[in-house]
Amino acid sequence: MARATQEFGDWPLKRLMTEVVGSGHKSADDMMRDQAREAFQRILAGEPDHTTLGAFWLANRWKRNNAEELAAYVDVMREESVRTAEPEADPVDCGANYDGKGRSAVLGVAAGVVAAAAGTPVVVHSGDRTPTQKQDAYKHVLDELGVRTDLQPSASADMVDEVGFGFYYQPNFNPGVDALFDRRDNMGVRTFVNTVETLANPANADVHLGSFYHLAFATRMTDTLQAAESQSVSRTLFFQGMEGYDDIRPGSTIVAEWGSVRSTDESSSSAERSSADHSSGPRDDAGDDELDDFEIETGDYGMDFESEDLGVEDVAAESAAITEAVLTGERDDQFADAVALNAALRIYAREDADSLDEGLETARDVIDSGEAKETLDAVRDF
């Protein structure tokens, strides 16, 4: 990593390690926002010594970044690396973990295309074999389907507007983070870059859909997006995805929900929508700053299968085959049910449906009518 000539402030990573973050996970302090900003500016500019950079990433992992630090990282990334291209449509931004899945089908392509066919535009984005897992992500499923993925951001935006579903490729829209590949790979563990890259939001969408392992992390991610100054997200849904991805797990899935893209007058009571949707408790009305959680019980939708039933061996190839078979109506099994439910969540996230029940009915209708297949054909032809 070459030394940069860019001038910075008074906080090189070595000083941050010595005076702030490097004393261990119990005694380390959190950084001030300007310190975190400067740290990531230095990282993107290639300034830190490799050993210092690795130590800094590991210290952040030990102490765990708070929302203010993560928001600073997101802002620097979007200001200095991300090339946004905003479509005329206002899509749902699906920020799945870039390092992919290794045991179960990637359902987000199929779900996104179904949602698009139903009138809910969807954006997905990923890199290519991102550390640490370097497993199959959105790009690899789309490649198997014969969809162009090496797109410039402006073409990705056009894709959203023309077909309702768009893919943004990290090396083209976030080259500064992509340039950190080797350093991240040599770490051998995930760093905060794995977290913030999912929040890049290259389409400047108002709605973000992502995943989490623990509810406290969903709260931190929502707080991060609220604290970020480089984008304005008015609604977020985070849920316990399979393998940390943005696919609902069979059985019970906790969903954390915040905000609304509708005005308060337009929006019906969230509590009323929750009770119609098998929720475990009421959610706050639109515009409230509180993060609320509810549960999706797949059995309530007649879906009697386990996570193992969505397992595959060749993730990219089999996910592509499943996508095509479901969208053409050739499969009517657990994968078809899972795709329809994930599409329903995307439709609901944008508030194009008032409940998952309504979104699920819409998703199944566009599959049965052939509209989902037509949208897949349009994605391939783009």
C-alpha positions in Angstrom: 0.0 0.0 0.0 1.7 3.2 -1.2 2.2 6.2 1.1 -0.1 9.0 0.3 0.8 12.7 0.0 -2.6 13.8 1.3 -2.4 15.9 4.5 -4.4 14.7 7.5 -5.0 15.9 11.1 -3.3 14.9 14.3 -4.5 11.3 14.6 -2.5 8.7 12.7 -3.6 5.2 13.4 -0.6 4.5 15.6 -1.5 7.3 17.9 -5.2 6.2 18.0 -3.9 2.7 18.9 -1.7 4.0 21.8 -4.1 6.6 23.2 -7.7 5.5 22.3 -8.6 2.1 20.9 -5.7 -0.2 21.4 -5.7 -1.2 25.1 -8.1 -4.1 24.9 -11.8 -4.8 24.6 -12.7 -3.8 28.2 -10.5 -0.7 28.6 -10.4 0.8 25.1 -12.1 4.1 24.5 -14.4 5.0 21.7 -13.2 7.5 19.1 -14.6 10.9 18.6 -16.3 11.3 15.3 -13.5 13.4 13.8 -11.0 10.8 14.9 -12.9 8.0 13.2 -13.3 10.1 10.1 -9.6 10.8 9.9 -8.7 7.1 10.5 -10.8 5.9 7.5 -9.5 8.8 5.4 -6.0 7.6 6.1 -7.0 4.0 5.3 -8.6 4.8 2.0 -5.6 6.9 1.0 -3.2 4.0 1.7 -1.3 5.9 4.4 -1.0 3.5 7.3 1.8 1.0 7.8 0.4 -2.5 7.1 1.1 -3.7 10.6 -0.5 -0.6 12.1 -3.5 -1.0 9.9 -4.0 -4.7 10.9 -3.6 -3.8 14.5 -6.2 -1.0 14.2 -8.7 -3.2 12.5 -8.3 -5.9 15.1 -8.6 -3.3 18.0 -11.8 -2.1 16.5 -13.1 -5.7 16.3 -12.2 -6.3 20.0 -13.7 -3.1 21.4 -16.7 -3.0 18.9 -17.5 0.2 17.1 -20.4 2.3 18.3 -22.9 3.9 15.9 -21.1 7.2 15.9 -17.8 5.6 14.7 -19.6 3.5 12.1 -21.5 6.6 10.8 -18.1 8.4 10.4 -16.7 5.5 8.5 -19.8 5.3 6.2 -19.6 9.1 5.6 -16.0 9.0 4.6 -16.6 6.0 2.4 -19.5 7.7 0.6 -17.7 11.0 0.3 -14.3 9.7 -0.9 -14.9 6.3 -2.5 -18.6 5.6 -3.5 -19.8 6.7 -6.9 -23.5 7.0 -6.4 -25.9 6.9 -9.3 -29.5 7.6 -8.3 -32.3 6.1 -10.5 -35.6 7.9 -11.0 -37.3 5.1 -9.2 -36.8 4.9 -5.4 -35.7 1.3 -4.8 -35.3 -0.8 -1.7 -31.5 -1.1 -1.0 -30.6 -4.7 -0.1 -27.3 -4.6 1.7 -26.4 -8.3 2.1 -23.1 -9.3 3.5 -20.6 -9.1 0.7 -18.6 -12.3 1.7 -21.6 -14.4 0.7 -23.1 -17.7 1.6 -21.7 -21.2 1.5 -24.5 -23.7 2.5 -27.9 -22.4 1.4 -29.4 -20.9 -1.7 -29.1 -17.1 -2.4 -32.8 -16.2 -2.7 -32.4 -12.4 -3.0 -32.1 -12.4 -6.8 -35.3 -14.3 -7.2 -37.1 -12.3 -4.5 -35.9 -9.0 -5.9 -37.1 -9.8 -9.4 -40.5 -10.9 -8.1 -40.7 -7.7 -6.1 -39.8 -5.7 -9.2 -42.4 -7.5 -11.2 -44.9 -6.4 -8.5 -43.9 -2.8 -8.8 -41.4 -2.5 -6.0 -38.0 -1.5 -7.4 -35.0 -3.3 -5.8 -31.3 -2.7 -5.8 -28.7 -5.3 -4.8 -24.9 -4.8 -4.6 -21.8 -6.9 -3.9 -18.2 -7.5 -4.7 -16.4 -10.5 -6.0 -15.3 -13.1 -3.4 -15.0 -10.6 -0.7 -12.9 -11.5 2.4 -13.2 -13.2 4.7 -15.4 -16.0 3.5 -15.1 -15.2 -0.2 -18.2 -17.2 -0.9 -21.1 -16.8 -3.4 -22.9 -13.4 -3.3 -25.3 -11.6 -5.6 -22.8 -11.2 -8.4 -22.2 -14.9 -8.8 -25.8 -15.9 -9.0 -26.4 -13.1 -11.6 -23.4 -14.3 -13.5 -24.8 -17.8 -13.6 -28.1 -16.4 -14.9 -26.3 -14.7 -17.8 -26.9 -11.2 -16.4 -24.4 -8.4 -17.0 -22.7 -7.5 -13.7 -19.6 -5.5 -14.6 -21.7 -2.3 -14.9 -20.8 1.3 -14.3 -23.0 2.9 -11.7 -24.9 5.0 -14.3 -25.8 1.8 -16.1 -26.9 0.2 -12.9 -29.3 3.1 -12.3 -30.6 2.7 -15.8 -31.2 -1.0 -15.1 -33.3 -0.1 -12.1 -35.4 2.3 -14.1 -35.8 0.0 -17.1 -36.6 -3.3 -15.4 -37.2 -2.5 -11.7 -34.2 -4.5 -10.5 -30.6 -3.3 -10.5 -27.2 -4.6 -9.6 -24.3 -2.3 -8.5 -20.8 -3.9 -8.7 -18.4 -2.8 -5.9 -15.2 -2.4 -7.9 -17.0 0.1 -10.1 -19.1 2.1 -7.5 -16.8 1.7 -4.5 -13.2 1.4 -5.8 -11.5 2.7 -2.6 -12.9 -0.1 -0.5 -12.3 -2.6 -3.3 -8.7 -1.6 -3.3 -8.4 -2.8 0.3 -9.0 -6.4 -0.8 -5.5 -7.7 -0.1 -5.2 -6.1 3.3 -8.6 -7.4 4.3 -7.7 -10.9 3.0 -4.5 -11.0 5.0 -6.4 -10.1 8.2 -8.1 -13.5 8.2 -11.1 -12.1 10.2 -13.9 -9.7 9.4 -13.3 -6.0 10.0 -15.5 -2.9 10.3 -15.2 -2.6 6.5 -17.4 -5.7 6.1 -20.1 -3.8 8.0 -19.9 -0.4 6.4 -19.7 -1.6 2.8 -23.2 -3.0 3.1 -24.4 0.5 3.9 -22.8 2.1 0.8 -26.3 2.7 -0.7 -25.0 3.5 -4.2 -28.6 4.2 -5.5 -29.3 6.7 -2.6 -32.4 4.7 -1.7 -34.7 5.8 1.1 -35.3 2.2 2.4 -32.6 -0.1 3.6 -33.1 -3.9 4.1 -30.3 -5.8 5.8 -29.5 -8.7 8.1 -28.1 -9.2 11.6 -27.2 -12.0 14.0 -28.3 -10.3 17.2 -31.0 -7.6 17.8 -28.5 -5.3 19.5 -26.5 -5.2 16.2 -29.7 -4.2 14.3 -30.1 -1.3 16.7 -26.5 -0.3 16.1 -26.9 -0.5 12.4 -30.1 1.6 12.4 -28.5 4.2 14.7 -25.6 4.3 12.3 -27.8 5.1 9.4 -29.6 7.8 11.4 -26.2 9.3 12.5 -24.7 9.2 9.0 -24.6 12.7 7.3 -23.9 11.5 3.8 -27.2 9.9 3.1 -30.8 10.2 4.3 -32.5 6.9 4.9 -36.1 7.1 6.2 -36.9 3.5 6.8 -34.9 0.3 7.7 -35.7 -3.3 8.1 -33.1 -5.7 9.6 -33.7 -9.3 10.2 -31.9 -12.5 11.2 -31.0 -13.8 7.8 -29.7 -17.2 6.9 -25.9 -17.3 7.1 -26.1 -13.5 7.9 -27.5 -12.9 4.4 -30.7 -11.1 3.5 -32.8 -14.3 3.2 -35.4 -15.0 5.9 -34.6 -18.2 7.8 -37.4 -20.8 8.1 -39.0 -21.1 11.5 -38.9 -17.9 13.6 -37.2 -14.8 12.4 -36.9 -11.5 14.3 -37.4 -8.4 12.3 -36.3 -4.9 13.5 -38.2 -2.1 11.9 -37.7 1.7 12.0 -39.2 4.6 10.2 -41.5 5.1 7.2 -41.4 6.4 3.7 -45.0 7.5 3.9 -46.2 10.6 5.7 -47.9 10.0 9.0 -51.3 10.9 7.5 -50.9 8.3 4.7 -49.6 5.6 7.0 -52.0 3.3 8.8 -51.2 2.4 12.4 -48.2 0.2 12.5 -49.7 -1.7 15.5 -52.7 -2.5 13.3 -50.5 -3.7 10.5 -48.5 -5.8 13.0 -51.5 -7.6 14.4 -52.6 -8.5 10.9 -49.2 -9.9 10.2 -48.7 -12.4 13.1 -46.5 -9.9 14.9 -45.4 -10.6 18.5 -46.1 -7.0 19.6 -47.1 -3.5 18.4 -44.7 -1.3 16.5 -44.6 2.5 16.8 -46.3 4.8 14.3 -44.5 6.2 11.4 -42.0 8.9 12.2 -41.1 7.6 15.7 -37.4 7.2 16.4 -37.9 4.0 18.3 -36.7 0.7 16.7 -39.4 -2.0 17.0 -39.2 -5.7 16.5 -41.6 -8.4 15.6 -41.4 -12.0 14.5 -42.0 -13.8 11.3 -43.2 -17.4 11.9 -43.0 -19.1 8.5 -45.4 -21.8 9.8 -48.1 -19.2 10.0 -47.9 -19.0 6.2 -48.2 -22.7 5.7 -44.4 -23.1 5.2 -43.5 -26.3 6.9 -39.7 -26.7 6.2 -36.4 -26.2 8.0 -33.3 -24.3 7.1 -31.6 -27.5 5.9 -34.3 -27.8 3.3 -33.0 -24.7 1.6 -29.4 -26.1 1.5 -27.4 -26.4 -1.7 -23.9 -27.6 -2.6 -23.0 -25.3 -5.5 -24.5 -22.1 -4.2 -24.2 -19.9 -7.3 -25.2 -22.5 -9.9 -28.0 -24.0 -7.9 -29.3 -20.6 -6.7 -29.5 -19.5 -10.4 -31.3 -22.7 -11.4 -33.7 -22.3 -8.5 -34.3 -18.7 -9.4 -35.2 -19.6 -13.0 -37.4 -22.6 -12.0 -39.4 -20.6 -9.4 -39.9 -17.6 -11.6 -41.0 -19.7 -14.6 -43.4 -21.7 -12.4 -41.6 -25.0 -12.7 -41.0 -25.3 -9.0 -43.8 -25.1 -6.4 -41.9 -26.3 -3.3 -40.1 -24.9 -0.3 -37.9 -22.7 -2.5 -40.9 -21.2 -4.2 -42.4 -20.5 -0.8 -39.2 -19.0 0.5 -38.8 -16.7 -2.6 -42.3 -15.5 -2.3 -41.9 -14.6 1.4 -38.7 -12.8 0.8 -40.2 -10.9 -2.1 -43.1 -10.0 0.3 -40.7 -8.6 2.8 -39.1 -6.3 0.1 -42.6 -5.2 -1.0 -43.5 -4.5 2.7 -40.2 -2.7 3.3 -41.1 -0.1 0.8 -44.6 0.0 2.2 -46.1 -1.1 -1.1 -48.1 -3.5 1.0 -49.5 -2.9 4.5 -48.6 -6.4 5.7 -46.6 -9.5 4.8 -49.8 -11.3 4.1 -50.7 -8.7 1.4 -47.2 -8.7 0.0 -47.1 -12.5 -0.1 -50.4 -12.6 -2.1 -49.0 -10.1 -4.5 -45.7 -12.0 -4.9 -47.5 -15.2 -5.7 -49.8 -13.5 -8.1 -46.9 -12.1 -10.2 -45.2 -15.5 -10.3 -48.4 -17.3 -11.3 -49.2 -14.7 -14.0 -45.8 -14.9 -15.7 -44.9 -11.3 -14.9 -41.9 -12.5 -12.7 -40.5 -14.5 -15.6 -40.9 -11.5 -18.0 -39.0 -9.4 -15.5 -36.2 -11.9 -15.3 -36.1 -12.0 -19.1 -35.8 -8.2 -19.1 -33.0 -8.3 -16.5 -31.1 -10.8 -18.7 -31.7 -8.7 -21.8 -30.5 -5.4 -20.3 
